[in-house]
Each structure stands twice: as structure tokens, then as C-alpha cells.
Amino acid sequence: MNCVLKDGLVYLDEGFIRANVFIRGGVVTAIGDGAPSPDDRVINCTGLHIFPGFTDVHVHLREPGFSYKETIATGTLAAARGGYTAVCSMPNLNPAPDGMPGLQPQLDLIAQGARVRVIPYGTITRGQHGEQLADMAAMAPHVAGYSDDGRGVQSDALMRQAMLEAKRLGKPIVAHCEDESLPHGAVNDCAWARQQGLSLNDPASEWAQVQRDLALARKTGCPYHICHVSTGESARLIRQAKQEGLDVTCETAPHYLLLDDSCLQDDGRFKMNPPLRSAKDRAALVEALLDGTIDMMATDHAPHSAQEKAGGLKGSLNGVVGLECAFPLLYAKLVKPGILPLKRLIQLMHHAPNRRFGIDAALAVGQPANLCGWDLAREVRITPEQFVSLGHSTPFAGESAYGACTLTIADGRIAWEENAS
């Protein structure tokens, strides 16, 4: 592909310059002044901000096994529409990617249908049952790391064994932290949930396993990444571990930063795991975002069918979608009010995830084009019926935000273009 992105505000070296971006054969050949060649396609980017493509390290693409919820084609198109050029796909699939026989079908589907780069995770345990280690070594060349997302590994001894093997292979353990010996129900333990007779989730069910895993990481030296941090106590433990020099990173998701349990409605679009926490937890996460304790932003994009989300907080499956609305919400509710610098948001959505998971997707001369163009002045409404994802369940439905992604180029190919015929 040969094209020129003309007259955009390009994010370079943690600042913006007005420039043209020249792309030849899918590679960025120049950023600056200069005239297009006669055979170039010229894309007018006046008024647009051009960012390096975002990376989401926690996405459920549901294929193979659950294509009625999402497919690799629809999920990666949703990612591209949200400005993402790379995603790491979670292993809650059938077959489970617990060895090459389980992983290969997913790799084949990725090769056939992905609009952006997809790097899968392998499971930590066979079938995600928490009883026997997966064939981690066989999968190592093909995966971003190892996760049993959706369930915490309950056995201390098995998690220690997994960490030692992951360290040997040079891959991170990517942990869903949930101690099932503690109350781990549908909704954060709060007065409203008790009044409604809902099953309660003790915040300690998250942070107790974070604490255990940090102790194991301290002993094993394993690179360790914590999924969807939702509690202030988890953030405190991670901050302390980083101060000790442990090789630990973590993510959170927009709903834990922008909502809390006072926002709950008896609607499946408010049911996720971990659940929305208290206002105090929410404030602690924002603080952890600002001081660098939280390394990156993930969506935990987890699509389900409309029927599976129609049972309220008691009867719906866990999970909400987020790829198409994460950046506009965070920009509108954190950056525009002055809570979070735009530079920090780009670090959270591009620099940090790529650095941690070894993803080479820089916006730089000589590199394959991985970028997204945004109209930050445009007010948008979160309208799930207009999502390209098959999943439409989001707690932000109907809310106003700012920022429309007009163009995403992933690995040198146009993956999303607004109003393209």
C-alpha cells in the first residue's frame, strides 16, 4: 500500500508535530514535509490526531468454539474501529489452547481472518481445570504468555510450578486472581447488593490471590502480569512489589476507573468478573494509574449473545465489551477534565503493553505502519447497536464521549476506515 496521510497532528517523542506520514509498501518511509507521488493515495488528515496503534492485552475473540458470541474477523474489526493494531487473545476457547493441538486451530483462524495482529495466550493448566500444567514449552514460540483467565489457579504448588516453567521459557504468567475459598459472587459486597439478595464478592477474593502470587513471583523470579485489577488493596500490594524490584506489571479496564458499585443496575451489562468495586477502590485505581503502579489499559472485551446477557445480575454471564469505546470514554472522562495527561493515556494504551509483551509496533520511519487517526473534537454517543462487534453489552450504553477513530492502519494495511464504501 502506498499512501500519504496529509497534514495530521502526529504523535512523536511524546508530543505532536503537524506532518505528512508517507507509507510505501506498508512501511512508514518518512514523517514530515514533502509532496505525494502521483501514484500515492492521499488521505486528508487535517484536524486529526495520529497516534501509534493501540494494543489491548486482554481480549476475548471467542473463536474457535464460541463464534456465535464473536469471531476473529468481527472482534479484530471492532479492535481496528477502536484504534487497536494489536491484541492478545484470551484462551477461554474450545478446544482450549493447552498445547499445540488446541492452539493450532486458533492460529489457523487468525491467519485467515484477523484484521489486526493477534497474539494468543496459552493456558496455564490443561483445559483451564487447575489440576495439571499445560504444554507450555510447545506453545512458547506462538504465545504472548500463559493465562487461565476466568479462574484463578487455586493450588499454590501448581502456580509455583507454572511460574518456574514460564521463567524458563522467558514468558509471563498472566493471572486472573480469584481465591475461590472466599466469597466470589456476582456483585461487590455492598449495601445495595445485600438488599437485592445478590451473591456477594469479597474484594479479598482478588487481592488475597494477588498477595499469594506476588510471594511466589518473589521466590521464582517469574515475569508476572496481573489481569483487570479492581481493588485498591491489589494496587497497594503491586506498588509495594514494584518498589522491591519484582518483575511485575498489571492492567485495569475503563469500567473500574469510571464506574463503581453505586452505578449498579440489575442489568446484565453491569455484570463482569471482577465486579465493579467501591468508590474508594475506584479512587485508589485512579491514583495508581497516575503514579505508575498500573502499567497499562486493557478492555477485557468479553462478548456474549443478547440472550446470555438478558438475565440481570443473577442470571447473566460475566463480561462486557469495550474495544470500540475505550479510548473515547477515557479521553472524555479522564483526559479532557485534566485528571490524566494525554501522553500518559498513550503510554497506557501503546508503549507499556508493547514493551511488556515484546510487540514491535512503533510509529517510526522504517517500521510497518501501525497507527490510528482520531477526530478528538467530535462528540460521540456510545451506541452498542452500531458496534461491529457481535457483543453489545456495555455499562456505558447511551453515554457521551469524545473522539472518533476515522482510520486504522495495521501492519501496513488499512484495517478500518470510517465511511469506506
C-alpha positions in Angstrom: 0.0 0.0 0.0 1.3 3.4 -1.0 -0.4 6.4 0.6 0.2 9.7 2.3 -1.6 10.8 5.5 -1.7 14.5 4.8 -1.5 17.3 7.4 -2.2 15.4 10.6 -1.0 16.0 14.1 1.4 13.1 14.5 2.3 11.9 18.0 6.1 11.6 18.1 8.5 11.6 21.0 5.7 12.2 23.5 4.5 15.3 21.6 2.7 16.3 18.4 4.0 17.7 15.2 2.0 18.7 12.1 3.3 16.5 9.4 2.6 14.2 6.5 3.1 10.4 7.0 4.4 8.7 3.9 3.7 4.9 3.6 5.3 2.9 0.8 4.7 -0.9 0.6 3.1 -0.7 4.0 6.2 0.8 5.7 6.5 4.3 7.0 9.2 5.9 4.9 9.0 9.5 6.1 7.3 11.7 8.5 7.5 15.4 7.7 7.1 17.7 4.8 7.2 16.6 1.2 4.8 16.2 -1.7 2.9 13.0 -2.6 3.9 11.0 -5.6 1.4 10.6 -8.5 0.6 7.0 -7.6 0.0 7.8 -3.9 -3.4 7.7 -2.4 -3.7 10.9 -0.4 -5.8 10.7 2.8 -6.6 14.2 4.2 -5.9 14.2 7.9 -6.4 17.9 8.6 -7.7 18.2 12.1 -6.9 14.6 13.0 -4.5 13.3 15.7 -2.5 10.4 14.5 -1.4 8.1 17.3 0.7 4.9 17.3 -1.7 1.9 17.1 -3.1 0.8 20.5 -2.5 -2.6 21.9 -5.0 -4.4 24.1 -3.5 -7.4 26.0 -6.9 -8.7 27.3 -9.4 -9.5 24.6 -11.8 -12.4 24.2 -12.2 -13.3 20.5 -14.3 -16.4 21.2 -13.1 -18.4 18.3 -12.7 -21.4 18.0 -15.7 -22.7 19.9 -18.0 -19.8 20.5 -18.3 -18.0 17.2 -21.9 -17.0 18.0 -20.5 -14.6 20.6 -17.7 -13.2 18.4 -15.4 -14.3 15.6 -11.8 -13.3 15.0 -13.0 -11.3 11.9 -15.6 -9.3 13.9 -13.5 -8.9 17.0 -10.5 -7.6 15.2 -12.6 -5.3 13.1 -14.0 -3.9 16.4 -10.4 -3.6 17.6 -9.5 -1.7 14.4 -12.5 0.6 14.8 -11.2 1.4 18.3 -7.7 2.3 17.1 -6.1 -1.0 18.1 -3.5 -2.6 15.8 -2.6 -5.5 18.1 -4.5 -7.6 20.6 -3.6 -10.5 22.8 -6.4 -13.1 22.8 -7.5 -15.0 25.9 -7.7 -18.8 26.0 -11.3 -19.4 27.0 -11.9 -21.4 23.9 -12.9 -24.9 22.7 -10.5 -26.5 22.2 -8.5 -24.9 25.0 -5.0 -23.8 23.8 -3.2 -26.0 26.3 -0.8 -27.5 23.8 -0.2 -27.3 20.1 -3.3 -29.5 19.2 -5.5 -27.0 21.0 -3.6 -23.9 19.9 -3.2 -24.6 16.2 -6.9 -24.2 15.2 -6.8 -20.7 16.7 -3.6 -19.9 14.9 -5.2 -21.0 11.6 -8.3 -18.9 12.1 -6.1 -15.9 13.0 -4.1 -16.3 9.7 -7.4 -16.5 7.8 -9.5 -13.7 9.3 -7.6 -11.2 11.5 -7.8 -7.5 10.6 -5.1 -6.6 13.2 -2.3 -8.5 14.8 -3.5 -11.2 17.2 -1.1 -12.9 19.6 -2.8 -15.6 21.6 -2.2 -16.8 25.2 -1.8 -20.4 26.0 -3.4 -21.8 29.1 -1.6 -22.3 32.4 -3.3 -25.6 33.1 -4.8 -28.4 31.0 -8.3 -27.3 30.0 -8.1 -24.5 32.5 -9.1 -27.0 35.1 -6.3 -26.0 37.5 -5.0 -29.6 38.0 -2.1 -30.2 35.6 0.2 -27.9 33.7 -0.4 -27.2 30.1 2.3 -28.0 27.5 3.7 -24.6 28.0 7.0 -25.3 26.2 5.4 -26.4 22.9 3.3 -23.2 22.7 6.1 -20.8 23.8 7.1 -19.7 20.2 3.5 -18.8 19.4 2.0 -17.2 22.5 2.3 -13.9 24.5 2.2 -15.7 27.8 0.1 -18.1 29.8 -3.3 -17.4 31.5 -6.2 -19.3 32.9 -8.3 -16.2 32.6 -11.8 -16.6 34.1 -10.4 -18.6 37.0 -7.5 -18.2 39.4 -5.1 -21.1 39.8 -6.1 -22.3 43.3 -3.1 -24.6 44.0 -0.1 -22.8 45.4 2.2 -25.6 44.4 0.8 -25.7 40.8 1.2 -22.0 40.4 4.7 -22.1 41.6 5.4 -24.9 39.1 3.9 -22.8 36.4 5.9 -19.8 37.3 9.2 -21.7 37.2 8.3 -23.1 33.7 7.3 -19.7 32.4 10.5 -18.2 33.7 12.5 -20.9 31.9 10.6 -20.2 28.7 11.0 -16.4 29.1 7.2 -15.8 29.1 5.0 -14.1 31.6 2.3 -15.6 33.7 -0.8 -13.5 33.1 -3.0 -14.1 36.1 -6.7 -13.8 36.8 -6.6 -13.5 40.6 -9.5 -15.1 42.4 -9.4 -17.0 45.6 -12.4 -19.3 45.4 -12.3 -20.1 49.1 -13.6 -16.6 49.7 -17.0 -15.2 48.7 -16.6 -14.6 44.9 -20.2 -14.0 43.8 -21.7 -11.7 41.2 -21.5 -8.3 42.8 -19.2 -6.4 45.1 -20.1 -6.7 48.8 -22.1 -3.5 49.3 -25.4 -2.5 50.9 -27.3 -2.4 47.6 -26.3 -5.9 46.7 -27.3 -7.2 50.1 -30.7 -5.5 49.8 -31.2 -7.2 46.4 -30.2 -10.6 47.7 -27.4 -11.0 45.2 -24.4 -13.3 45.7 -21.6 -11.2 47.2 -18.0 -10.8 46.1 -15.4 -10.1 48.8 -12.7 -7.8 47.5 -10.2 -10.0 49.3 -11.0 -12.8 46.8 -8.9 -10.7 44.3 -6.2 -9.2 46.5 -5.5 -12.3 48.6 -4.5 -14.2 45.5 -2.5 -11.2 44.2 -0.7 -11.3 47.5 0.0 -15.1 47.2 1.2 -14.8 43.6 3.5 -11.9 44.4 5.1 -14.0 47.1 5.5 -16.8 44.6 6.9 -14.4 42.0 9.4 -13.2 44.6 10.6 -16.7 45.1 10.7 -17.9 41.5 11.7 -14.7 39.6 8.9 -15.3 37.1 7.7 -12.3 35.0 4.2 -11.8 36.3 1.3 -9.8 35.0 -2.0 -9.2 36.8 -5.2 -9.0 34.9 -8.1 -6.5 35.4 -7.1 -5.0 38.8 -10.2 -3.8 40.5 -9.3 -3.2 44.2 -7.3 -0.5 46.0 -5.6 -3.2 48.1 -4.4 -5.0 45.0 -2.9 -1.7 43.8 -1.2 -1.2 47.1 0.3 -4.7 47.0 1.5 -4.2 43.4 3.0 -0.8 44.3 5.0 -2.4 47.1 6.2 -5.2 44.9 7.4 -2.8 42.3 9.3 -0.9 45.0 11.0 -4.2 45.9 12.1 -4.6 42.3 9.8 -7.5 41.4 9.2 -8.2 37.7 5.5 -7.4 37.9 3.1 -5.5 35.7 -0.7 -5.1 35.8 -3.6 -3.7 33.9 -7.0 -2.3 34.7 -10.1 -1.6 32.5 -12.1 1.5 31.8 -15.1 0.3 33.8 -13.1 0.0 37.0 -11.8 3.6 36.6 -15.0 5.3 35.5 -17.7 3.3 37.4 -18.2 1.9 40.9 -20.9 -0.1 42.7 -23.1 2.9 43.2 -23.7 2.8 39.5 -25.1 -0.7 39.5 -28.4 -1.6 37.9 -30.0 -5.1 37.8 -29.0 -5.5 34.2 -26.5 -8.0 32.6 -24.5 -5.1 31.1 -23.3 -4.4 34.7 -22.1 -8.0 35.3 -18.4 -8.7 34.9 -15.7 -10.5 36.8 -14.2 -8.9 38.9 -17.3 -6.8 39.6 -17.5 -3.0 39.9 -16.0 -2.1 43.3 -16.5 0.8 45.8 -15.9 4.4 45.2 -12.9 4.2 47.4 -11.4 1.4 45.3 -12.1 3.4 42.2 -10.3 6.4 43.5 -7.3 4.2 44.5 -7.1 2.9 41.0 -7.0 6.4 39.5 -4.2 7.2 41.9 -2.4 4.0 40.9 -2.8 5.0 37.3 -1.2 8.4 37.9 1.7 7.1 39.9 2.7 4.4 37.5 1.6 1.4 39.6 -0.9 0.4 36.9 1.1 -0.1 33.8 -1.5 -0.5 31.0 -5.1 -0.2 30.0 -7.0 -3.3 28.8 -10.6 -3.7 27.9 -11.3 -7.3 28.9 -13.6 -7.2 25.8 -15.8 -10.2 26.6 -18.7 -10.5 24.1 -21.8 -12.7 24.8 -25.1 -13.2 23.0 -28.0 -11.0 23.9 -29.7 -14.0 25.5 -26.7 -14.7 27.7 -26.8 -11.1 29.0 -30.6 -10.9 29.5 -30.7 -12.5 33.0 -29.9 -9.5 35.1 -27.1 -9.6 37.7 -28.2 -13.0 38.9 -28.7 -14.8 35.6 -26.3 -13.3 33.1 -22.8 -14.4 32.1 -19.9 -12.3 33.2 -18.4 -10.0 30.6 -18.8 -6.7 28.8 -17.4 -5.3 25.5 -15.1 -2.4 25.2 -12.9 -2.3 22.1 -14.9 0.3 20.3 -15.5 2.7 23.1 -12.4 2.5 25.4 -10.4 5.4 24.1 -13.4 7.9 23.6 -14.5 7.2 27.2 -11.1 7.6 28.8 -10.3 10.7 26.7 -13.6 12.3 27.6 -13.7 11.4 31.3 -10.0 11.4 32.3 -8.1 13.5 29.8 -10.4 16.3 29.0 -11.1 17.1 32.7 -7.4 17.2 33.3 -7.2 14.1 35.5 -4.9 12.2 33.2 -2.4 13.7 30.6 -3.0 12.5 27.0 0.7 11.4 27.0 0.0 9.1 29.9 -3.0 7.6 28.1 -0.9 6.8 25.1 1.7 5.2 27.3 -1.0 3.0 28.9 -2.5 2.0 25.5 0.6 1.7 23.4 4.0 1.9 24.9 3.6 -0.1 28.1 1.7 -3.1 26.6 4.1 -3.4 23.7 7.1 -3.2 25.9 5.9 -5.8 28.4 4.8 -8.3 25.8 7.5 -7.7 23.2 5.3 -6.3 20.5 7.1 -4.2 17.9 4.5 -1.7 16.6 6.2 1.7 16.9 5.1 4.6 14.8 8.5 5.3 13.3 10.3 5.6 9.9 11.4 2.2 8.7 8.7 0.3 10.6 5.5 -1.3 9.2 2.7 1.3 9.5 0.7 0.8 12.8 -1.3 3.9 13.5 -4.8 5.3 14.1 -6.3 8.7 13.2 -8.7 10.3 15.6 -11.1 13.3 15.5 -10.8 14.3 19.1 -13.2 17.2 18.8 -16.1 15.0 17.8 -18.6 14.2 20.5 -19.9 10.7 20.2 -22.6 8.6 21.9 -21.9 5.1 23.0 -24.4 3.2 20.9 -24.0 -0.6 21.2 -26.4 -1.3 18.3 -23.8 0.4 16.0 -20.9 -1.7 17.2 -19.3 -4.0 14.6 -18.6 -6.5 17.5 -21.2 -9.2 17.8 -21.3 -8.3 21.5 -23.4 -5.3 22.5 -23.3 -5.4 26.3 -21.7 -2.4 27.9 -22.4 -0.4 31.1 -21.6 2.8 29.1 -24.6 2.5 26.7 -26.1 5.9 26.0 -23.2 7.9 27.5 -21.5 10.7 25.7 -17.8 10.7 25.0 -15.2 12.4 22.7 -13.2 11.0 19.9 -14.0 9.2 16.6 -11.5 6.8 15.0 -11.5 7.6 11.3 -8.6 5.4 10.2 -6.6 2.5 11.5 -3.6 1.0 9.6 -2.3 -2.3 11.0 0.9 -3.8 9.7 0.8 -1.6 6.7 -2.8 -2.4 5.7 -6.0 -0.3 6.2 -7.9 -2.2 8.9 -10.6 0.4 9.5 -11.7 3.5 7.5 -14.7 5.4 8.5 -17.3 5.8 5.7 -15.4 3.5 3.4 -17.5 2.0 0.7 
